[in-house]
């Protein structure tokens, strides 16, 4: 995932923390006031993120007229999985936040439309930068993540399949630190070899009502890639790596469906619910190699 989408993600976590604390307020009837809080909070978050993006990402590069470019072959599409994950998470948390401000408790379509508008605006900023361009591949990934959320909300009124993220340090970042990062803080954002994106299925929700099965237990399918030292495949005399796709099958936990005893535990679980829980995992690479991990994150 591009660093700029992680800026969105970090601001989203801050917004979610505010959202969780808001539920402890004693006033549960002044929904007009809540709606003002929801709108102003989202607008402030968007404004702050645009400012940060300009200062940290676009400021040092020349601007140009709106144009597009094709980056679909880069990073074996791990960055596209990151876009889908961020858009899904944004739609989910904004929908929850807006619903908190409504008497009916449901305002998912405003969250869905806001997330799509926001992610599109970031692509437009890219399209005005000479360094990058408007990516239709990124837009398709953004729309896919929002579609995953919206279709589940429409048909099931709940999220039975959650998109999640995990990170395991790779050995390839040191071979191109300027691109993949020089320390942990940079590599968790920039090293696509170390990132895995998951679709986590809650089994209990797919079984018949009343089925005796742990309501928190999930199975997860993951995607990642390895041996990537640059965005596209480059043959060199030193490190002629053959980049590979990685597919995973693992167990996971839905932290929001665990019966926590303390309120702070429930809030913490909600904030951290986007992280894939470590578990026994089967790994299959696109060369047919199969590997079992006793504990994989």
PAMILUM-621276 format. One record per residue (C-alpha): x, y, z; residue in one letter. Coordinates in Angstrom, 3 decimals, padded with zeros to 6 digits. Layout:
BEGIN
{{X,Y,Z},'A'}
...
***
This chain:
BEGIN
{{000.000,000.000,000.000},'X'}
{{001.232,003.494,-000.724},'X'}
{{002.273,005.547,002.309},'X'}
{{-000.453,008.072,001.613},'X'}
{{-003.188,005.474,002.092},'X'}
{{-001.622,004.562,005.417},'X'}
{{-001.925,008.198,006.483},'X'}
{{-005.660,007.830,005.840},'X'}
{{-005.642,004.608,007.853},'X'}
{{-003.915,006.135,010.890},'X'}
{{-006.295,009.085,010.930},'X'}
{{-009.170,006.631,010.687},'X'}
{{-007.961,004.837,013.808},'X'}
{{-007.947,008.175,015.641},'X'}
{{-011.501,008.833,014.471},'X'}
{{-012.542,005.353,015.572},'X'}
{{-011.057,005.945,019.025},'X'}
{{-013.178,009.088,019.338},'X'}
{{-016.182,007.114,018.103},'X'}
{{-015.688,004.393,020.745},'X'}
{{-015.431,006.940,023.544},'X'}
{{-018.555,008.690,022.315},'X'}
{{-020.685,005.703,023.217},'X'}
{{-019.962,006.314,026.890},'X'}
{{-021.747,009.663,026.838},'X'}
{{-024.907,009.803,028.937},'X'}
{{-026.817,011.852,026.368},'X'}
{{-028.373,009.353,023.962},'X'}
{{-031.254,011.479,022.627},'X'}
{{-029.629,014.539,021.063},'X'}
{{-029.051,012.998,017.653},'X'}
{{-028.903,016.372,015.921},'X'}
{{-025.894,017.248,018.060},'X'}
{{-024.366,013.861,017.285},'X'}
{{-024.861,014.435,013.567},'X'}
{{-023.028,017.754,013.797},'X'}
{{-020.198,016.000,015.650},'X'}
{{-020.063,013.256,013.008},'X'}
{{-019.969,015.654,010.067},'X'}
{{-017.476,018.063,011.655},'X'}
{{-015.195,015.231,012.817},'X'}
{{-015.086,013.675,009.353},'X'}
{{-014.513,017.018,007.656},'X'}
{{-011.735,017.880,010.114},'X'}
{{-010.107,014.479,009.607},'X'}
{{-010.281,014.908,005.827},'X'}
{{-008.812,018.410,006.055},'X'}
{{-005.946,017.267,008.279},'X'}
{{-005.191,014.323,006.004},'X'}
{{-005.141,016.510,002.883},'X'}
{{-002.727,018.880,004.630},'X'}
{{-000.468,016.015,005.697},'X'}
{{-000.571,014.455,002.250},'X'}
{{000.444,017.745,000.661},'X'}
{{003.303,018.325,003.116},'X'}
{{004.617,014.746,003.220},'X'}
{{003.834,013.484,-000.262},'X'}
{{003.070,016.055,-002.978},'X'}
{{004.843,019.242,-001.920},'X'}
{{008.280,018.353,-003.287},'X'}
{{007.053,017.244,-006.712},'X'}
{{005.867,019.432,-009.600},'X'}
{{002.159,019.652,-010.398},'X'}
{{000.692,019.086,-013.835},'X'}
{{-002.672,018.720,-015.530},'X'}
{{-004.833,015.754,-014.617},'X'}
{{-003.496,012.594,-016.251},'X'}
{{-003.580,008.843,-015.719},'X'}
{{-000.916,006.139,-015.623},'X'}
{{-000.905,002.344,-015.481},'X'}
{{000.723,000.839,-012.393},'X'}
{{-001.196,-002.448,-012.460},'X'}
{{001.949,-004.547,-012.905},'X'}
{{003.717,-003.123,-009.864},'X'}
{{004.403,-005.064,-006.634},'X'}
{{002.474,-008.119,-007.921},'X'}
{{-000.688,-006.192,-006.991},'X'}
{{-000.044,-006.293,-003.238},'X'}
{{-000.504,-002.510,-003.261},'X'}
{{-003.925,-003.003,-004.872},'X'}
{{-004.891,-005.381,-002.067},'X'}
{{-003.865,-002.599,000.308},'X'}
{{-006.169,-000.134,-001.447},'X'}
{{-009.087,-002.560,-001.177},'X'}
{{-008.363,-003.109,002.526},'X'}
{{-008.170,000.620,003.298},'X'}
{{-011.374,001.394,001.392},'X'}
{{-013.225,-001.439,003.126},'X'}
{{-012.067,-000.279,006.554},'X'}
{{-012.931,003.335,005.774},'X'}
{{-016.443,002.399,004.617},'X'}
{{-017.015,000.204,007.674},'X'}
{{-015.869,002.677,010.288},'X'}
{{-017.452,005.728,008.679},'X'}
{{-020.743,003.841,008.431},'X'}
{{-020.544,002.975,012.128},'X'}
{{-019.677,006.559,012.963},'X'}
{{-022.543,008.054,010.965},'X'}
{{-024.978,005.444,012.327},'X'}
{{-024.121,006.529,015.878},'X'}
{{-025.641,009.910,014.977},'X'}
{{-028.961,008.549,013.666},'X'}
{{-032.125,007.654,015.671},'X'}
{{-032.578,004.549,013.504},'X'}
{{-029.001,003.502,014.178},'X'}
{{-028.344,002.934,010.450},'X'}
{{-026.629,005.320,008.053},'X'}
{{-024.363,003.041,006.068},'X'}
{{-024.868,004.622,002.671},'X'}
{{-023.473,007.946,003.828},'X'}
{{-020.380,006.129,005.079},'X'}
{{-020.069,004.203,001.821},'X'}
{{-020.437,007.283,-000.383},'X'}
{{-018.077,009.356,001.780},'X'}
{{-015.349,006.710,001.654},'X'}
{{-015.634,006.397,-002.137},'X'}
{{-015.522,010.176,-002.550},'X'}
{{-012.493,010.467,-000.288},'X'}
{{-010.479,007.701,-001.946},'X'}
{{-011.337,009.138,-005.379},'X'}
{{-010.116,012.574,-004.298},'X'}
{{-006.736,011.067,-003.369},'X'}
{{-006.456,009.551,-006.847},'X'}
{{-007.232,012.962,-008.339},'X'}
{{-004.390,014.442,-006.268},'X'}
{{-002.153,011.732,-007.737},'X'}
{{-003.396,012.645,-011.194},'X'}
{{-002.274,016.247,-010.708},'X'}
{{001.256,015.203,-009.707},'X'}
{{003.962,014.845,-012.362},'X'}
{{005.517,012.031,-010.314},'X'}
{{002.433,009.798,-010.444},'X'}
{{-000.957,009.860,-012.112},'X'}
{{-004.576,008.861,-011.711},'X'}
{{-004.554,005.054,-011.454},'X'}
{{-007.618,003.216,-012.711},'X'}
{{-006.208,000.103,-011.065},'X'}
{{-006.188,001.869,-007.703},'X'}
{{-009.741,003.075,-008.316},'X'}
{{-010.907,-000.455,-009.108},'X'}
{{-009.269,-001.690,-005.904},'X'}
{{-010.896,001.132,-003.912},'X'}
{{-014.298,000.313,-005.354},'X'}
{{-013.767,-003.404,-004.680},'X'}
{{-013.117,-002.834,-000.986},'X'}
{{-016.203,-000.650,-000.660},'X'}
{{-018.226,-003.215,-002.640},'X'}
{{-017.229,-005.962,-000.179},'X'}
{{-018.596,-003.869,002.669},'X'}
{{-021.721,-002.607,000.893},'X'}
{{-022.919,-005.952,-000.460},'X'}
{{-022.617,-007.625,002.946},'X'}
{{-024.510,-004.785,004.553},'X'}
{{-027.251,-005.004,001.918},'X'}
{{-027.750,-008.789,001.950},'X'}
{{-026.765,-009.791,005.505},'X'}
{{-026.993,-006.553,007.524},'X'}
{{-023.624,-007.481,009.024},'X'}
{{-020.002,-008.121,008.071},'X'}
{{-019.453,-011.859,007.888},'X'}
{{-016.285,-011.420,005.809},'X'}
{{-013.770,-008.881,007.111},'X'}
{{-010.724,-007.590,005.249},'X'}
{{-007.673,-007.594,007.508},'X'}
{{-003.942,-006.857,007.555},'X'}
{{-000.826,-008.485,008.982},'X'}
{{002.892,-007.755,008.850},'X'}
{{005.910,-010.066,009.114},'X'}
{{009.400,-008.506,008.627},'X'}
{{011.113,-009.588,005.423},'X'}
{{014.783,-009.976,004.530},'X'}
{{014.487,-007.935,001.330},'X'}
{{014.078,-004.404,002.700},'X'}
{{017.821,-004.065,003.359},'X'}
{{018.466,-004.573,-000.367},'X'}
{{016.619,-001.370,-001.311},'X'}
{{016.115,000.688,001.821},'X'}
{{015.270,003.881,-000.051},'X'}
{{012.158,002.181,-001.459},'X'}
{{011.303,-000.450,001.166},'X'}
{{012.279,001.462,004.309},'X'}
{{015.211,001.844,006.667},'X'}
{{013.515,000.939,009.974},'X'}
{{010.429,-000.771,011.335},'X'}
{{008.263,002.352,011.153},'X'}
{{009.021,002.781,007.451},'X'}
{{008.986,-000.891,006.496},'X'}
{{005.548,-001.642,007.915},'X'}
{{004.291,000.998,005.459},'X'}
{{006.592,000.438,002.473},'X'}
{{007.834,-003.161,002.394},'X'}
{{005.289,-005.057,000.289},'X'}
{{007.208,-008.289,000.911},'X'}
{{006.198,-008.050,004.565},'X'}
{{002.501,-007.217,004.144},'X'}
{{-000.303,-009.759,003.917},'X'}
{{-003.956,-008.927,003.249},'X'}
{{-006.715,-011.270,004.379},'X'}
{{-010.368,-012.079,003.831},'X'}
{{-011.502,-013.421,007.208},'X'}
{{-014.735,-015.480,007.279},'X'}
{{-016.787,-015.815,010.467},'X'}
{{-017.986,-019.433,010.359},'X'}
{{-020.709,-019.034,013.005},'X'}
{{-022.553,-016.469,010.878},'X'}
{{-022.772,-018.881,007.943},'X'}
{{-024.243,-021.721,010.017},'X'}
{{-027.876,-022.298,010.911},'X'}
{{-029.258,-020.220,013.755},'X'}
{{-028.440,-021.757,017.116},'X'}
{{-025.538,-023.835,015.820},'X'}
{{-023.086,-024.828,018.538},'X'}
{{-019.914,-023.261,017.182},'X'}
{{-017.601,-020.557,018.623},'X'}
{{-019.026,-017.225,017.488},'X'}
{{-015.558,-015.639,017.396},'X'}
{{-013.687,-018.271,015.334},'X'}
{{-012.806,-017.321,011.740},'X'}
{{-010.991,-018.893,008.839},'X'}
{{-008.913,-016.567,006.682},'X'}
{{-007.524,-016.548,003.146},'X'}
{{-004.509,-014.300,002.637},'X'}
{{-002.479,-012.848,-000.212},'X'}
{{001.059,-011.510,-000.320},'X'}
{{004.242,-011.647,-002.372},'X'}
{{007.976,-011.977,-001.840},'X'}
{{011.413,-011.363,-003.406},'X'}
{{010.410,-007.870,-004.575},'X'}
{{013.124,-005.226,-004.311},'X'}
{{011.429,-002.760,-006.669},'X'}
{{007.977,-002.000,-008.056},'X'}
{{008.589,-003.929,-011.284},'X'}
{{010.785,-006.906,-012.062},'X'}
{{014.347,-005.768,-012.712},'X'}
{{017.130,-008.171,-013.705},'X'}
{{020.480,-007.321,-012.128},'X'}
{{023.768,-009.125,-011.743},'X'}
{{023.655,-009.185,-007.957},'X'}
{{020.134,-010.115,-006.903},'X'}
{{018.260,-011.836,-009.706},'X'}
{{015.219,-012.668,-007.606},'X'}
{{012.223,-014.377,-009.177},'X'}
{{009.366,-012.632,-007.413},'X'}
{{006.613,-014.945,-006.208},'X'}
{{002.979,-014.643,-005.139},'X'}
{{001.980,-016.154,-001.805},'X'}
{{-001.449,-017.522,-000.857},'X'}
{{-002.370,-018.418,002.716},'X'}
{{-005.036,-020.388,004.583},'X'}
{{-005.232,-019.808,008.316},'X'}
{{-007.384,-019.448,011.419},'X'}
{{-008.368,-016.059,012.803},'X'}
{{-010.519,-014.501,015.531},'X'}
{{-013.269,-011.903,015.283},'X'}
{{-012.368,-009.745,018.260},'X'}
{{-015.679,-007.880,018.147},'X'}
{{-017.613,-011.126,018.788},'X'}
{{-015.633,-012.134,021.862},'X'}
{{-017.611,-011.611,025.085},'X'}
{{-015.270,-009.169,026.791},'X'}
{{-015.944,-008.449,030.466},'X'}
{{-014.592,-004.912,030.546},'X'}
{{-015.694,-001.918,028.494},'X'}
{{-012.094,-000.929,027.750},'X'}
{{-011.500,-004.416,026.386},'X'}
{{-014.441,-004.073,023.989},'X'}
{{-013.167,-000.692,022.825},'X'}
{{-009.660,-002.005,022.311},'X'}
{{-010.980,-005.031,020.409},'X'}
{{-012.975,-002.768,018.095},'X'}
{{-009.940,-000.607,017.336},'X'}
{{-007.716,-003.653,016.667},'X'}
{{-010.284,-005.721,014.770},'X'}
{{-008.595,-004.971,011.417},'X'}
{{-005.485,-006.974,012.429},'X'}
{{-005.244,-010.658,011.516},'X'}
{{-004.630,-012.778,014.629},'X'}
{{-001.562,-015.097,014.396},'X'}
{{-002.392,-018.763,013.894},'X'}
{{-001.390,-022.035,012.197},'X'}
{{-001.126,-021.323,008.484},'X'}
{{-000.663,-023.137,005.176},'X'}
{{001.321,-021.190,002.572},'X'}
{{001.126,-021.934,-001.151},'X'}
{{003.374,-020.100,-003.620},'X'}
{{002.611,-019.701,-007.298},'X'}
{{005.453,-022.095,-008.115},'X'}
{{003.494,-024.850,-006.360},'X'}
{{005.628,-024.947,-003.206},'X'}
{{003.609,-025.634,-000.025},'X'}
{{004.775,-024.751,003.476},'X'}
{{003.167,-025.082,006.907},'X'}
{{003.717,-022.434,009.613},'X'}
{{002.940,-023.411,013.186},'X'}
{{002.279,-019.736,013.929},'X'}
{{002.112,-017.123,011.184},'X'}
{{001.179,-013.475,011.420},'X'}
***
